[in-house]
Amino acid sequence: MKSKLDKALSLVALGVLGVLNSAHAAPVYEIDNIENYELKGTLKDTRNGYALGVNANDELVGISKGKKKLSSSDVEGGVIDVADGIAPEETITYSIDKPIIANNFAFVAKHNDASKPWLPTFDSINGTTDPSNTEVINSVDTFYYGINDAGIKVGSMTAPEKKTENKSTANVADNYWYYRDYEFRGVAKAGSTEIPLVPPYTLFVNADKTKTVELGGWSAATAINNNNLVAGYASIDISKYGSDRVNYCLGTENTLLVDVCVQREQYPNSTGTRNIQYQTRAYVWQIDNDTATGTALPLGLTPKADNTLTFTAQALGLNDNGVVAGRSHVYRNNDTDKLRQDAAYWAKDTEGNYQYHWVPMGDSISSSIAYDINNSGILVGSYRSYIQGYLRDKFFVFDTNTPDVAYVTPNDFGSTTTDLSSKPKDINNKGQVVGYVETTYDKEKPRPKAGFLYEKSTGEFNNLNKLLTCESKGYEKASDGSWARHQVEVRDGSGKTFTYNADIIVVEGTSINEEGTIVGTAFIRKPSLQLDSAGNIIVGENGEALFELNGNGDPVTAYIPGMVVLKPITNGEACTVEDNSDTGNFERSGAATLAWLFALPLVWFRRRIR
């Protein structure tokens, strides 16, 4: 999805430019998927939407999730943080004695759709049905992470539910056990053709080779280039502890059916971890004539034969030259006492074999990760380190053409490096980077975040919300030329009509194409509904839901995340209106991160992808 471009400025020049005030004018953006101050941001009958990738044809992919809620006080107080996502969501129970209910649905949206431009449209994978279809309960979770210019989409999926009769004496309501053949698997979709990206390790064989069990393994596809090369990761073996747990399921002490026992071990436990883990490697698949040929990329170290640790590497982005960016376990400087997970890239040598390359990190860095690389070899990622006594993530840029030159940490909102955490998610061939950045400096509270646009050629770093037109932020212009928040009118179950201020906050940019179209996530303000003690919506006499009201009789508002599309314009101005009509500074509020989408199955694959 990226075209070739002349090599960008050197990192030395970047370091100088990052300090200077550039005369270059930042682009002005408008949100392109708004209709009557309403963000077309998710599938019908789902609560949250996220755009994950956009191609040169202004086609995007994303996911919708189930019910999730953000209160205004949460956003204003900066309660949201990177590790825990944007809000608690409806509880999904992981249980072998209850039906499996899916909560994630893949969608597509297109700019050049005459009847419904940018409207999220459900796209079935592995037999999933539209979430608006209440006659079928889905058991398959699906995700899209990337799309190339040919329209081939990549992501991951779970297997559908299976059930078997429970013949034990256990007190199970419907007398069935529920399980599935795999927990997640990469997939590419070209037109209506689905291409499973099967990991090399799926089958467990015990030590004396007398028993086997199909575990399914795991894999995910995170990106695809214009040569139909897919990047991601896959299981190549099982962990030592995982092997012990499978052997338990095969042993005499287990009273469950083997497949049911294995399912229980593959579900996350109360701490979010899974007993069955896999040795995971960065992986690429070449798509050709609706088939996929996979290749494991080398780990950043060579484990000893008797080493029982679980080592992991992941590919998260790639360019059209086949250079892959991601992260891997590595012994820094070949010191076995310095085992870390660090940013890496893989490139083919003269014989056509992929070779691992470490992005050098100092001892003060606890870990790092690379998210993307453009056709000029400019890699973007983030590292984690203590800054002013607090652990922060910082966005960095690294030129793979000059690997002996250290990475550069661009300045964000200051003339020097600040302690604001930031992470990039994508870079195009013009050197434009999008991601998210913290926007407040309070050290004792979780910090709200906003989407950013970084121009590598000038070193200019901008909060995306400061580049938006007033209309895109929820304002409307009066006849006297003044601006004010648009008043949204709503009626609830009492029959009364209420108003509240429109508000839209861009909290993350996840992908940017060569024309500067940015897709990501925004919060849009909505009224909160009254719920009973069981969490059910309270309905009024007229059959409509009742709003939660504050002491003044006004609706209590909530922020709902939805996909957002930003297009650069040439005939508009960035909004400079200062609005203090609401409690809290909304431009500085809010946060969202999709790090968990790119970090499966490591830290973030623990509670959010059901």
C-alpha atoms as one frame of an Amber mdcrd trajectory, in Angstrom:
protein
   0.000   0.000   0.000   3.025   2.238  -0.309   4.753   3.556  -3.417   8.474
   4.158  -3.842   9.943   7.469  -2.759  13.391   9.008  -2.664  15.230   8.396
   0.561  14.105  10.777   3.316  16.343  13.087   5.320  19.063  11.488   7.379
  18.511  11.046  11.078  21.211  13.588  11.763  19.208  16.193   9.864  16.079
  15.001  11.637  17.672  15.579  15.018  18.460  19.184  14.080  15.096  19.913
  12.507  13.222  18.468  15.458  14.447  21.339  17.627  13.791  24.149  15.167
  10.493  25.905  14.620   9.636  25.040  11.058   7.908  27.461   8.739   6.100
  24.540   7.128   2.331  24.821   7.615   0.699  21.713   9.022  -2.172  20.345
   6.919  -5.745  21.078   7.910  -7.971  18.036   8.344 -11.673  17.381   8.446
 -13.393  14.269   9.692 -14.854  12.667   6.591 -17.207  10.114   8.160 -19.540
  12.576   9.898 -23.187  12.987   9.021 -25.231  15.577  10.943 -22.611  15.648
  13.693 -22.894  11.887  14.027 -19.790   9.744  13.589 -20.387   6.730  11.348
 -18.003   4.749  13.464 -19.144   1.199  14.053 -21.424  -1.589  12.867 -25.121
  -1.479  13.619 -25.913  -3.023  17.004 -22.311  -2.864  18.216 -21.010  -0.306
  20.662 -17.434   0.457  19.634 -15.578   0.719  16.348 -11.896   0.977  15.435
 -10.296   1.612  12.032  -7.022  -0.288  11.672  -5.767   0.093   8.111  -6.349
   2.162   4.958  -5.042   1.652   1.408  -4.338   3.985  -1.506  -7.919   3.604
  -2.773  -9.410   4.959   0.448 -10.657   1.543   1.517 -10.311   0.746   5.189
 -10.632  -2.239   7.488 -11.458  -2.355  11.160 -13.324  -4.093  13.928 -16.450
  -3.496  15.963 -16.729  -4.651  19.552 -19.606  -5.220  21.959 -20.987  -2.899
  24.593 -18.513  -0.610  26.269 -18.984   2.640  28.096 -16.931   5.718  29.019
 -18.361   8.275  31.414 -17.593  11.962  30.964 -15.865  11.998  34.333 -13.624
   9.146  33.240 -12.509  11.055  30.169 -12.079  14.383  31.913 -10.162  12.785
  34.763  -7.828  10.899  32.472  -8.786   7.515  33.905  -7.953   5.754  30.641
  -4.494   4.230  30.250  -2.545   2.179  27.753  -2.511  -1.151  29.527  -6.168
  -1.380  30.417  -7.797   0.018  27.263 -10.575   2.572  27.278 -13.207   1.084
  29.584 -14.559  -2.110  31.091 -16.852  -3.946  28.721 -19.538  -6.534  29.050
 -18.138  -9.526  30.887 -17.255 -12.460  28.661 -17.142 -15.701  30.597 -14.492
 -18.213  29.593 -16.038 -21.507  30.525 -16.140 -24.987  29.050 -19.702 -25.478
  30.321 -21.207 -22.366  28.697 -21.748 -21.551  25.002 -18.997 -19.452  23.403
 -20.172 -15.947  22.557 -18.110 -13.841  20.150 -17.753 -10.106  20.697 -15.604
  -8.875  17.772 -16.714  -8.361  14.174 -14.624  -7.352  11.148 -15.809  -4.584
   8.845 -14.814  -2.654   5.739 -15.625   0.903   4.647 -15.018   2.735   1.368
 -14.839   6.389   0.450 -15.964   5.775  -3.136 -19.291   4.235  -2.226 -21.987
   6.429  -3.752 -24.779   5.195  -1.490 -22.908   4.925   1.808 -19.396   6.459
   1.800 -17.321   5.350   4.777 -20.226   3.420   6.290 -18.827   0.422   8.221
 -20.048  -2.698   6.440 -19.931  -6.124   8.051 -17.558  -8.581   6.350 -18.018
 -12.218   7.261 -15.010 -14.390   8.055 -15.160 -18.072   8.948 -18.954 -18.101
   8.918 -19.638 -15.143  11.209 -22.993 -13.447  10.816 -23.875  -9.770  11.002
 -24.168  -8.625  14.651 -27.559  -7.111  13.800 -28.844 -10.638  13.122 -30.374
 -11.598  16.468 -31.437 -15.049  15.278 -27.874 -16.386  15.357 -25.367 -16.244
  18.214 -21.845 -16.010  16.837 -19.061 -18.021  18.416 -16.308 -16.781  16.058
 -14.319 -13.637  16.858 -12.855 -11.931  13.791 -10.353  -9.107  13.285  -8.994
  -7.122  10.349  -5.629  -5.376  10.794  -4.506  -4.417   7.290  -5.439  -4.059
   3.608  -3.286  -3.606   0.495  -4.040  -1.654  -2.682  -5.456  -4.767  -4.353
  -8.035  -4.981  -1.579  -6.671  -8.118   0.078  -7.471  -7.944   3.782  -5.595
  -9.672   6.604  -6.332 -10.372  10.244  -7.194 -13.252  12.525 -10.119 -15.404
  13.587 -11.128 -18.000  16.135 -12.553 -21.397  15.313 -16.323 -21.870  15.631
 -17.800 -23.468  18.693 -18.095 -27.209  19.029 -20.054 -28.972  21.705 -20.171
 -32.467  23.076 -22.440 -34.141  25.583 -21.385 -33.957  29.204 -21.835 -37.447
  30.618 -20.256 -36.642  33.959 -22.162 -36.071  37.189 -21.183 -32.402  37.253
 -23.999 -29.891  37.650 -23.992 -28.357  34.167 -27.142 -26.533  33.107 -27.516
 -27.865  29.561 -25.385 -31.027  29.831 -22.903 -29.995  27.157 -19.207 -29.124
  27.048 -18.120 -26.328  24.697 -14.743 -26.027  22.939 -13.134 -25.089  19.626
 -10.312 -26.310  17.428  -8.076 -23.229  17.802  -8.046 -19.994  19.726  -6.905
 -17.712  16.941  -5.546 -18.115  13.454  -4.334 -15.726  10.792  -6.469 -15.207
   7.714  -6.265 -13.356   4.403  -9.366 -12.561   2.381  -9.253 -11.798  -1.344
 -12.737 -11.028  -2.617 -14.887 -13.791  -1.206 -11.983 -16.240  -0.907 -10.656
 -16.854   2.604  -7.094 -18.113   2.956  -6.278 -19.542   6.418  -2.718 -18.839
   7.539  -2.041 -22.033   9.436   0.874 -22.042  11.902   3.541 -24.755  11.512
   2.839 -26.132  14.989  -0.705 -27.326  15.715  -0.382 -30.987  16.788   0.911
 -32.125  20.185   2.694 -35.492  20.391   3.663 -36.846  23.808   7.217 -37.930
  24.649   6.832 -41.615  23.807   4.769 -40.780  20.698   1.804 -42.860  21.821
  -0.725 -40.043  22.094  -1.542 -36.966  20.059  -3.974 -34.092  20.399  -4.804
 -31.295  17.966  -4.179 -28.012  19.790  -4.618 -25.677  16.841  -1.613 -23.485
  17.708  -1.976 -19.779  17.059  -1.168 -17.292  14.319  -2.135 -13.778  13.268
  -1.658 -11.624  10.178  -0.911  -8.002  11.026   0.019  -6.394   7.684   0.160
  -7.002   3.928   2.198  -5.229   1.235   1.421  -4.625  -2.440   3.269  -7.792
  -3.453   0.793  -9.843  -1.394   3.387 -10.648   1.248   1.745 -10.956   4.658
   3.515 -10.314   7.970   2.485 -11.660  11.348   3.486 -14.399  13.746   2.852
 -18.086  14.350   3.461 -20.927  16.800   6.402 -23.186  15.980   6.319 -25.295
  19.162   4.695 -25.448  22.580   6.081 -24.013  25.802   7.437 -26.296  28.513
   4.596 -25.512  30.924   2.056 -25.813  28.122   3.428 -29.257  27.347   3.013
 -30.249  30.997  -0.618 -29.140  30.950  -1.410 -31.066  27.770   0.213 -34.158
  29.248  -2.075 -33.734  32.242  -5.072 -33.721  29.894  -3.754 -36.947  28.334
  -3.145 -38.564  31.738  -5.274 -40.672  34.014  -5.962 -37.908  36.541  -7.977
 -35.939  34.005 -11.705 -36.719  34.174 -12.696 -34.518  31.227 -12.686 -35.360
  27.552  -9.236 -34.524  26.204 -10.464 -31.784  23.820 -12.486 -30.184  26.608
  -9.549 -30.321  29.021  -7.278 -28.716  26.416  -9.852 -25.962  25.841  -9.935
 -25.192  29.554  -6.127 -24.874  29.577  -6.176 -22.559  26.536  -8.681 -20.149
  28.058  -7.282 -17.176  30.011  -7.399 -17.612  33.767  -8.243 -15.034  36.433
  -4.886 -13.287  35.898  -5.376 -13.127  32.136  -2.682 -15.677  31.308  -3.110
 -18.985  29.508  -1.665 -22.252  30.724  -0.970 -23.351  27.165   1.490 -20.941
  25.568   3.543 -21.410  22.428   6.998 -20.696  21.155   6.068 -17.883  18.775
   8.061 -16.513  15.853   7.727 -13.633  13.437   6.306 -15.065  10.240   5.586
 -14.117   6.634   3.227 -15.742   4.164   3.318 -15.219   0.416  -0.183 -15.175
  -1.088  -0.279 -16.598  -4.611  -3.356 -17.905  -6.444  -5.374 -18.113  -3.250
  -2.736 -20.164  -1.451  -0.290 -19.151   1.258   3.323 -20.255   1.658   4.769
 -19.474   5.072   8.281 -18.723   6.293   9.427 -18.392   9.911  11.780 -15.468
  10.533  14.830 -16.012  12.753  14.653 -15.238  16.442  16.988 -12.589  17.808
  18.939 -15.258  19.718  19.795 -18.947  19.551  18.420 -20.813  22.598  20.471
 -23.639  24.015  19.091 -27.110  23.468  18.122 -27.537  27.129  16.619 -24.039
  27.513  13.007 -24.234  28.736  12.133 -20.525  28.444   9.387 -19.398  26.070
  10.815 -17.097  23.389   8.686 -14.865  21.210   9.023 -12.728  18.101   6.362
 -10.900  16.113   6.197  -9.160  12.753   3.899  -6.127  12.860   4.622  -4.194
   9.662   6.442  -4.460   6.336   7.241  -2.460   3.222   6.929  -3.266  -0.487
  10.576  -4.379  -0.557   9.744  -7.200   1.842  11.590  -5.709   4.837   9.688
  -6.638   7.990   9.432  -4.706  11.270   8.454  -6.041  14.684  10.068  -7.256
  17.866  11.908 -10.278  19.227  13.487 -11.650  22.334  17.212 -10.933  22.211
  20.302 -11.105  24.400  21.538  -7.552  24.157  25.115  -7.484  22.950  25.121
 -11.303  23.305  24.955 -10.960  27.104  22.739 -13.785  28.432  22.022 -11.734
  31.536  20.287  -9.124  29.358  17.297 -10.945  27.902  14.899  -8.349  26.491
  12.101  -7.923  23.977  13.352  -5.327  21.528  12.446  -3.716  18.238  13.821
  -5.569  15.225  13.627  -5.799  11.467  14.220  -8.651   9.053  15.606  -8.254
   5.534  16.703 -10.765   2.892  20.398 -11.314   2.283  22.007 -11.798  -1.142
  20.922 -15.442  -1.110  17.290 -14.565  -0.477  17.199 -15.631   3.176  15.745
 -13.447   5.885  18.238 -12.178   8.463  17.424 -10.712  11.868  18.571  -7.158
  12.719  18.404  -5.680  16.196  17.521  -2.024  16.700  20.218  -1.181  19.298
  18.893  -0.140  22.694  20.773   1.083  25.754  20.674  -0.467  29.202  18.184
   2.138  30.445  15.588   0.838  27.976  13.497  -2.004  29.415  11.866  -3.019
  26.103  11.067  -1.730  22.639   8.878  -2.512  19.640   8.774  -1.565  15.943
   5.358  -1.056  14.352   6.051  -0.195  10.723   8.671   0.539   8.070   8.285
   2.460   4.820   9.805   1.812   1.403  12.738   4.102   2.165  13.678   1.912
   5.123  12.525   4.356   7.802  11.306   2.345  10.776   9.075   3.664  13.566
   8.565   2.199  16.994   8.609   2.952  20.697  10.763   2.105  23.669   9.985
   1.961  27.379  12.212   3.717  29.873  12.144   5.719  33.079  11.852   9.456
  32.443  11.872  11.790  35.436  11.279   8.786  37.676   8.289   7.353  35.792
   8.089   4.517  33.280   7.141   5.991  29.897   6.819   4.851  26.272   8.534
   7.090  23.714   8.147   7.169  19.945  11.384   6.732  17.960  12.528   6.794
  14.333  15.307   4.582  12.982  16.912   4.587   9.532  17.744   1.005   8.559
  19.995   2.317   5.786  22.396   3.649   8.422  22.118   1.008  11.169  25.182
   2.330  12.981  23.448   5.665  13.593  21.300   5.620  16.724  17.541   5.997
  16.647  16.071   9.471  17.148  13.364  10.393  19.637  11.408  13.250  18.037
  10.362  16.106  20.255   6.611  16.198  20.717   5.155  19.407  22.169   8.391
  20.863  23.532  11.727  22.059  22.228  13.358  19.141  24.035  12.302  15.611
  24.882   9.354  15.553  27.287   8.083  12.793  29.566   4.851  12.430  27.552
   4.346   8.828  26.475   3.813   8.321  22.755   3.555   5.453  20.297   3.552
   5.481  16.495   1.389   3.064  14.529   2.136   3.755  10.855   4.460   5.642
   8.511   3.883   6.391   4.828   6.507   6.971   2.170   6.387  10.735   2.633
   7.626  10.236   6.174   4.308  11.088   7.805   3.740   9.167  11.036   0.525
   8.705  13.014  -0.047   7.330  16.483  -1.032   8.626  19.897   0.573  10.857
  22.522  -0.227  11.886  26.065  -1.423  15.472  26.389  -1.052  16.358  30.078
   1.935  16.449  32.407   0.341  15.369  35.694   2.693  12.701  37.024   0.372
  11.221  39.628  -2.615  10.378  37.413  -3.137   8.342  34.260  -2.840  10.750
  31.375  -5.364  11.397  28.595  -4.131  10.924  25.058  -4.698  12.242  21.539
  -3.862  11.181  18.023  -0.752  12.765  16.517   0.695  13.496  13.079   4.474
  13.743  12.790   6.175  15.105   9.645   9.635  13.562   9.455  10.845  15.979
   6.778  10.319  18.984   9.058  10.269  17.504  12.543   6.819  19.003  13.085
   4.671  17.189  15.647   0.956  17.968  15.986  -2.008  16.936  18.062  -4.518
  15.900  15.379  -7.324  17.640  17.228  -5.545  20.963  16.712  -5.506  20.382
  12.938  -9.259  19.785  12.649 -11.852  22.194  11.286 -14.392  23.457  13.803
 -17.194  21.405  12.250 -15.130  18.263  12.755 -14.888  19.008  16.477 -18.631
  19.411  16.985 -19.004  23.179  16.424 -21.415  25.023  14.168 -21.207  28.583
  12.858 -23.838  31.163  13.745 -25.071  33.890  11.393 -22.800  36.425  13.120
 -19.738  34.291  12.367 -19.242  32.995  15.909 -18.802  29.322  16.727 -20.591
  27.278  19.376 -21.059  23.620  20.163 -23.814  22.020  18.120 -26.772  21.125
  20.311 -27.808  17.527  19.820 -31.506  16.932  20.488 -32.631  13.564  21.847
 -35.830  12.181  23.349 -35.955   9.469  25.971 -38.508   7.125  27.472 -40.131
   9.916  29.480 -41.153  11.649  26.271 -39.018  14.678  27.087 -36.561  16.208
  24.622 -33.064  16.912  25.906 -30.019  18.595  24.427 -26.301  18.137  24.984
 -23.132  19.498  23.408 -21.660  17.638  20.439 -18.049  16.677  20.993 -15.555
  14.587  18.995 -12.006  13.809  20.147  -9.469  11.999  17.955  -7.571   9.734
  20.320  -5.410   7.645  17.988  -4.207   7.536  14.402  -3.531   3.969  13.249
  -2.883   4.199   9.504  -2.034   6.863   6.911  -1.869   6.494   3.123   0.220
   8.425   0.610  -2.482  11.064   0.091  -2.543  11.805   3.803  -5.841  10.098
   4.635  -5.662   9.073   8.297  -7.849   6.462   9.950  -8.022   5.657  13.629
 -10.243   6.062  16.671 -12.249   8.983  18.040 -14.510   9.469  21.013 -17.971
  10.864  20.332 -20.208  12.098  23.105 -23.517  10.283  23.686 -26.107  10.362
  26.478 -25.855   7.598  29.063 -28.799   5.262  29.542 -30.283   4.316  32.878
 -29.511   0.761  33.926 -31.111  -1.393  36.584 -29.147  -3.347  39.196 -28.695
  -6.222  36.715 -27.210  -3.910  34.099 -30.285  -3.905  31.859 -31.541  -0.759
  30.112 -34.581   0.829  31.780 -37.358   1.527  29.277 -39.960   4.278  29.704
 -43.695   4.180  29.053 -43.248   5.140  25.417 -40.975   2.155  24.792 -37.754
   4.167  24.545 -34.791   4.004  26.897 -34.502   6.445  29.785 -31.449   8.678
  30.032 -29.376   9.028  33.150 -29.834  12.615  34.363 -27.647  14.819  36.535
 -28.774  17.097  39.350 -29.788  19.780  36.863 -32.006  17.395  34.928 -29.606
  17.194  31.964 -28.398  13.952  30.379 -25.198  12.471  31.734 -23.032  11.960
  28.689 -20.649   9.137  27.826 -17.854   8.795  25.274 -18.123   5.973  22.774
 -15.083   5.027  20.649 -15.704   4.832  16.929 -13.663   4.592  13.760 -12.647
   7.956  12.378 -11.467   9.063   8.917  -9.489  12.296   8.523  -8.946  13.852
   5.083  -6.582  16.770   4.394  -8.253  19.812   2.847  -6.959  22.952   1.144
  -9.909  25.294   1.612 -10.377  25.301   5.366  -8.795  26.471   8.594  -7.882
  24.654  11.771 -10.269  25.444  14.605  -8.951  27.831  17.242 -12.168  28.166
  19.250 -11.661  27.896  22.997 -14.731  26.386  24.615 -15.114  26.324  28.380
 -18.848  25.667  28.480 -18.318  22.105  29.706 -16.545  20.969  32.819 -13.124
  19.774  31.799 -11.009  20.590  28.801 -12.154  18.028  26.277  -9.357  18.695
  23.833  -6.924  17.479  26.470  -9.076  14.564  27.527  -9.516  11.001  26.452
  -7.313   8.143  25.469  -7.393   5.040  23.398  -4.910   2.494  22.369  -5.010
  -0.432  20.030  -1.695  -1.788  21.168  -3.405  -5.000  22.191  -4.415  -5.622
  18.584  -0.768  -5.771  17.563   0.608  -7.528  20.603  -1.150 -10.883  20.514
  -0.440 -13.257  22.074   1.860 -11.577  24.540   0.946  -9.094  27.227  -2.247
  -7.686  25.742  -3.833 -10.980  24.692  -5.328 -11.463  28.091  -8.802 -10.091
  28.342  -9.808  -7.870  25.462 -10.120  -9.940  22.343 -13.367 -11.765  22.976
